[in-house]
Amino acid sequence: MKRLRVIIPPEVRLQIRDQLLFISQDSIDNALAWEDRLLAAINEIGDMPGHAVDDDASRRVGQNVRKLVFEGTYLIHYRVRDAVAVEIVNFRHGSRLPRADEP
């Protein structure tokens, strides 16, 4: 399978930045290392976008959404767009409940 382009919209970049800032309150080095691991995991989705469809999240947003659990704690929701790209649609800590408009 060919590599798909990975799209991270500005609102998801803000979600990631907020978590990065939270982690950096404890340790800037840990925050930067976490960000490197997170971005590597997100980019790897372009190589293997076949994670299971998250039925609950898909129902909430009205479209098929897949989920990657990062480091056992963070949820990365994405959708595959016409087999040419994956779009990250949401990022959040797993203990936070989704709002009505997010996966």
C-alpha positions as CSV (number, residue, x, y, z in Angstrom):
1,M,0.0,0.0,0.0
2,K,1.3,3.4,-0.8
3,R,1.9,6.0,1.8
4,L,-1.0,8.4,2.4
5,R,-0.5,12.1,3.0
6,V,-1.2,13.1,6.6
7,I,-3.2,16.3,7.3
8,I,-3.2,17.9,10.7
9,P,-5.7,20.8,10.7
10,P,-5.0,24.0,12.7
11,E,-7.6,23.1,15.4
12,V,-5.9,19.8,16.0
13,R,-2.5,21.5,16.2
14,L,-4.0,23.7,18.9
15,Q,-5.2,20.6,20.8
16,I,-1.7,19.1,20.6
17,R,-0.1,22.5,21.7
18,D,-2.4,22.7,24.7
19,Q,-1.3,19.2,25.9
20,L,2.4,20.1,25.1
21,L,2.1,23.2,27.3
22,F,0.5,21.2,30.1
23,I,3.3,18.7,30.1
24,S,6.0,21.4,29.9
25,Q,4.8,22.8,33.2
26,D,6.5,19.8,34.7
27,S,9.4,19.4,32.3
28,I,10.2,21.1,29.0
29,D,12.5,18.2,28.0
30,N,9.7,15.7,28.6
31,A,7.3,17.8,26.7
32,L,9.6,18.1,23.7
33,A,10.3,14.3,23.7
34,W,6.6,13.6,24.0
35,E,5.9,15.9,21.0
36,D,8.5,14.1,18.9
37,R,7.0,10.7,19.7
38,L,3.4,11.9,19.1
39,L,4.3,13.5,15.7
40,A,6.1,10.3,14.7
41,A,3.0,8.2,15.6
42,I,0.8,10.5,13.6
43,N,3.0,10.4,10.6
44,E,3.1,6.6,10.8
45,I,-0.7,6.6,10.3
46,G,0.1,7.5,6.7
47,D,1.9,4.2,6.3
48,M,-0.7,2.0,8.0
49,P,-4.1,3.8,8.2
50,G,-6.0,0.6,8.9
51,H,-6.9,1.0,12.6
52,A,-10.4,-0.1,13.6
53,V,-13.3,2.2,13.0
54,D,-14.5,3.8,16.3
55,D,-18.2,3.2,16.1
56,D,-19.1,5.5,19.0
57,A,-17.0,8.4,17.6
58,S,-18.4,7.7,14.1
59,R,-21.9,8.0,15.4
60,R,-21.2,11.3,17.2
61,V,-19.8,13.0,14.1
62,G,-21.8,11.3,11.4
63,Q,-18.8,9.8,9.5
64,N,-16.4,6.9,9.7
65,V,-13.7,7.8,12.2
66,R,-10.7,5.6,13.1
67,K,-8.8,5.7,16.4
68,L,-5.2,5.3,17.4
69,V,-4.4,5.1,21.1
70,F,-1.1,6.8,21.7
71,E,1.0,5.7,24.7
72,G,-2.0,4.1,26.3
73,T,-3.4,7.5,27.2
74,Y,-4.1,9.8,24.3
75,L,-6.7,9.4,21.6
76,I,-6.0,10.3,18.0
77,H,-9.1,10.2,15.8
78,Y,-8.7,10.4,12.0
79,R,-10.5,9.6,8.8
80,V,-9.2,8.2,5.5
81,R,-9.9,10.5,2.6
82,D,-10.3,8.7,-0.8
83,A,-7.3,6.5,-0.2
84,V,-5.0,9.5,-0.8
85,A,-4.8,11.1,2.6
86,V,-5.6,10.7,6.3
87,E,-7.0,13.7,8.1
88,I,-6.5,13.9,11.9
89,V,-9.9,15.1,13.2
90,N,-9.3,15.2,16.9
91,F,-6.7,14.7,19.6
92,R,-7.4,14.5,23.3
93,H,-6.4,12.9,26.6
94,G,-8.3,9.6,27.0
95,S,-9.7,10.6,30.4
96,R,-11.5,13.6,28.9
97,L,-15.0,12.9,27.6
98,P,-15.7,14.1,24.1
99,R,-17.8,17.1,23.5
100,A,-20.9,16.6,21.4
101,D,-19.2,17.7,18.2
102,E,-16.0,15.7,18.5
103,P,-15.2,12.0,18.1
